[in-house]
Structures are given as structure tokens and as C-alpha cells.
Amino acid sequence: MPRPRNILILGGTGDAARLAHLAVEAFGADAVTTSLAGVTREPRPLPGRVRTGGFGGAEGLATYLTDHGVDRLVDATHPFAATISAHATEAASSAGVARLVLIRPPWRRESTDRWIEVDNMHEARYALDGQANVVFLAVGRKELEQFKDLLGFRFHIRLVEEPDRVLPVNDYSLTIARGPFTVEGETELFRREKIRTVVAKASGGGSGYAKIAAARALGVPVVLVRRPPAPPGPSVATPEDALAWLRDTP
């Protein structure tokens, strides 16, 4: 079985980082490149090569794949990164490169969960009507604009880095912290900040699950935005399975 010569991982997630470590151990640092969008100013160090910034759409990514001799592409982006996943699907097809989607498994609803499931962030905003007014807004910085005109709520927001400007919501408190987080830690946060409602994306996997488990334990309702459909094509749920695909794909 021929070894991959040049692997491109579309990253920015914990699973992508784990795969980068596994792939570098298996194939060497020169064979692995992780691409980051550049949203985080100081990302954690990664093994192998790292590139930062966009590609210029599907056409730009296809050109990159061809020009750099990429022979394996792993889309390990966030489940809500639908645009880059669509570009990856189109670019891999155009360039004739084998592509895999590494997508974390969805969360399973338990009988004591108080989920209010919605299809998008716009619906999440209006789902807060009638909910308790101290809200953990766990949706990412780019989505905060959806909640900017809401009055009568106090939001708690957690970011990886200090923001460079005032956040676009009326009343908020802020925590700067980088995961992974524990159920115990999230429970303590909920109690300290008096969180009574959570807004979150249904990202799945283990990295964000602690807040869901804490909400369940405390009886806190969660407005949960359903994730978009997974891109077409082969997919796996773990970095270890992605490594096996890299080894076995001809």
C-alpha cells in the first residue's frame, strides 16, 4: 500500500489536532500540513506544517491541492463550518484528490435533558422568549451579532482570547478560557454566574459536551441549534479511524 506523500488537514478543532499528531507519527512531519482559518490569534502549537488563512473558495483550494501535490485531504473542521466543507468537497473532486470527513458523533438526548431544538441562530434568538434571563451564550464570537438587540437578558460569554473590541450584546460578563472543560468545572461556572439558560450549537463529540451534561444535572434548559447535514462522501468519527483511512486508501 503506497504511503500518502502529502496530507492536508483542514483543521481548527481538537480532533484535527489529534489527527495531526497521529499522522506525523505515522508518516513524518514533512507529509502533514494543517490549515487553520486564522480566527484564533495564538493557536496551540501543532506538529508538521501549518498554514493560516483562506484558500479563495473551492477554486483556490483546488489550485492549492494541485500545486502542492496533496494526495489526501481530511476535512476535520467544525461541524458548523458548512462553507469550507462544501469547498473541500468541490475542490477534491476537481483536483482528483481522495477526501475524508472527520466528523464527531452527535450528542444523544437523554430523558432529563431540557432541549429546545432550532434550525439556526436566528431561531435561537427568538427561542429565548420566555426563558430565564441569565444566559450562557456558547455560540462563538461570530454569532453574537444575532443577539445584539436583546434587552432584559444578561449574557455570559466565554472566548479563547480577549476580544479586541466591545462585544455586540447589551449586558454581558466574560470568561477567557481554553478547553477542554469538565462537567465539574462547567457546573461550578453555571452556579457562580447563576446561569439559567444555555444557547449552544449541537456540535457533538466530547469537546463541548461538558456544558450539556452540566445543564442536564442542574435542570437548565438548552436552546440547541441543530448542525447542518454532513458533507457527502466517506466519513469517520475519530482521529484514529481517520489515520486508518490515510493508511489504507490507495
N, C-alpha and C positions, 0 to 999 in steps of 0.2 A: 504494500500500500504506500503510495508516494506521500511524503510529508508535505503539509502546506508550507509554501515559501514565504507568503506574506498575508498575514491575517489582519483585518481591520475590524475592531470592536467599536461600535457606536455606543458610547458609554454615558457616564454621569450617574450611575446607580451603584449600590453596593454589590449587586450581582455582577455587574460589568467589571468592577474592581477585582472581585474574587476570580472571575474568569481570566482576567489579565495575569494574575499571579499564577494560576494553573497553567495557562498557555505558555508563559515564559519558562516555567519549569520544564515543560514538555518539549518545546520547540526552540527555545533560546530567545533572548531579548531582541535580536535583530529581526525576528519573524513576526513580532506583535506590535501593532500600533493601536492605541486607544484614542478615539476622537471625543473631545469634550466641547460642549456648546459655548463655554466661556461665561456662563451665568455666575458661577462662584469665582470670586477673585483669587482665593487661595485654596484650591482643591487639595485633597490629600495626595501625597506622592504615589505614583503608580510605576510598576515595573515596565520595562520595554520602552517603546517610543510613545510620545504623547503629542497630539496636535490639538490646537484650540481654535474654535470659530466655525462658522458655517461653510458649506461647500458651494453655495449658489444654486440650490434646488436640485432636482433629480438629475438634470443635465450636467451640472457641475460635479455632483458625486460620481456619475458615470465616468466623466473625464478623469477624475482622481483615481478611480479604480483601475482604469486602463493605463494611465501614465505611471502609476506606482506599482503595477504588476500585482495587484491584490488578487488572490485566488480563493479566499474565504472571507465572507462578510457575516458578522454576527451583530444583529440588531438587539442590543441589550439596553435600550433606552427605557425611560419611564413608560408605564402602560398608557399614560395620557399624552405622550409625545406622538400624536397621530400623524402630524405633518411629516416629521423626519422619517417615520416608519413607512409612510406612503412613498416618500422619495427613495428610500432604500430599496423598496420592492421594485420600483420602476428602474432605478439605476442598475441594480444587479441583473435584471433581465436584459437591459440594453447592453451591458458590458459582458454578459455571459459569465457572471461570477456566481458561484454557489453561495446561497444566503440562508441563514438560520435566524429565527426569532427566539430569543431567550426571554420568556415572559412568566413572571411569577404567578403562582396559582391564586385564584380568587379566594377571598375570605368566605367562610361558611357562616350563615346566620344561625345563631342559637336561640333557643326559646325565650330567653330572658333579654335578648337584645331589643332595644327600642329604636330601630332604624326607620328613618323617613327617607325612602329612596327616590331620587330625582334623576333626570337625564342630563342636566347641565348646570353650570354655575348660576345662570340666570334664575332657574327654578329654585336653586338652593337659597338664593336671597329671599324669595317670597315664601319659602317654606319656614323661614324664621318667624313669620307672623304667628303670634300665639304661643311661641316658645319662651322659656325663661331667658332673661336679657343679659346674662353674663355668658359669653360665647367664646369657646376656644376655636379660633378661625384657622384651621390646619390645612390650608389650601395652596400655599406657596405665594410668593410675593406678586407674581404676575396676575393673580386672580383677585387681588384685594380691591381693585377698581370696582368690581361688581357690588361691593358693599359700602361704597364711599358716602352715599347719601342717607344711610340708615340712621335714624335718631332713636334714642331710648335704649340703645344697646351699649354695653361695654365689652370690647373685644380683647381677648388675649391672643397675641401673635408670637410665634416662635420662628426665628430665622437663623440660618447658619452664620451669617455675618452681620455686623452693624450696617443698617441702611445708610445710604448717603444723602437721604432726604426724608422729610416727614412722610409717614405712610398715609395713604389716601382713605383713611376712615376717621370718623369723628372723635371717638373716645376709645383709647386702647392702652394696654400695657404690653411690654415687650420682653421676651426672653431670647438671649443669644446662646444657642447650644447646637451641638452637632451630634446626631445619633450614632449608633443605635440607642434607643431608650428602653427602659424596663417597665414592666407593669407597675412595680412598686414606685418607681420614680414618677410615672405619669399619674398614678393615684395621688401621690403627695402634691404634685402640681395642681391637680383638679381641686384638692382641698384647700391649698394655700390661696389659689386665685378665685376660689368659690365658683368654679366652672359649673354651669347648669345646662349647657347645650354645647354640642360639638358640631362643626361643619368640616367634613373631610372628603377626600377623593377615595373611591373604592380601589385603591392601588393593588391590594392583595399582597401576598408574601409575608415575610416576617418582619421587615424593617420598620413598618409603620403600624404593626398590629397592636403594640402595647397600649396605645391610646384607645383602641377599640375595646380591648379587654378591660381597661380601667373604667371606661364608660359603662360597660356591662356590670362590673362589680358595684359601681356606685348608683346604678339606675338612671344614668344620664342619657337623654335621647341624642341620637347622632343623625344629622342630616347628611346623607351619604350620596355623593354623585357617582352614578354608575360609570364604569370605564367604557371607552369606545371599543368596538369589536377589534379583535386581534387581527393583525395583517395576515394575508393568505400565505400559504406555504408551510414548510416544515417548522416545527417549534418544539422547544423543550422547556422544562420548568426549573432546572437547576444549572448552576455553572458546571457541575461535574458531568451532567448529561451533554452540555454544550461542548465540553472538552472531548467527550467520546465521539461526538459528531465531527469535530475537527480532525480527529484521528482516523475515522472510518470513511469519511466522504471521499470518493475517488475524484 
